């Protein structure tokens, strides 16, 4: 599939891909620079479902709570 960029740098994601990845009006898209290419990742409900449980047992919540506590103390 091909698309073109506008003067503002906007691109059109083909309808078939929008349907496949659940992209609707207002869907947030994460843009990544992969060195020799650009990656687009839609932030949809499915994206969050895929993340669910991926950080289990890594203590991430404790670290986040501690960082927020430190931020509150600085204020």
N, C-alpha and C positions, 0 to 999 in steps of 0.2 A: 504494500500500500504506500502511496505517496501523498504528501500534502505540502503546502507552501506556507512560508512565514509572511505575515503582513509587515508593513513599514514599522508598526509598533512591536514586532516580534511575536505576535499572536499566531497560533496555529490552530487548525481545525482537526480534531480527532475524528476519524471516520466513524459513522454511525454504528457499523458492525462492532467496532472495538468499544464504543461507549456502551452498547447493550451488553456485550460480553463481560465488561468489568464494572457494570452498574454505575457508570458515570452519568450524573444528572446535573441540571442547572445548579450551580453553587457548590458542587463537590470540590473539596480541597484536593490538590494534587501536589505530591512531594516530587521535586525535581532534583535529580542527583547528577553530579559530574563524574563520569566513570573513566575519565582520562581521555579516551578516544571516542566516547559516545555520551549521550544524554539519556538518563532513565526517567520515566514518568511513573509514579505509583499513586493511584487514586486512594484517598483515605475514605473508605466506605465502611459500612457495618461489617462486611466480610473481612476487611483488613483488621479490625479490632478482634473479631472472632479468631482469626489466625494467630494473633498475639497472645490470646488468653492462655495462661499457664506457661508461657515461654520463659518467664523469669522466676519460676517457682524454685524455692530453695537457694536463691542467690543472695538473699538479704537486701534486695533492692529497696523494699518498703522501709526497712529500718534506716537505711542511708538517706532516703528521701525525707523521712520524718525528722531526722537529725539535722539535715541541711535547712529545712524550713524553720526549725527551732532556732538555729543560729541566725538565720535571716531576721526573725522576729526580735532577737536580742539586739541586733545591730540598729534597729529602728528606734 
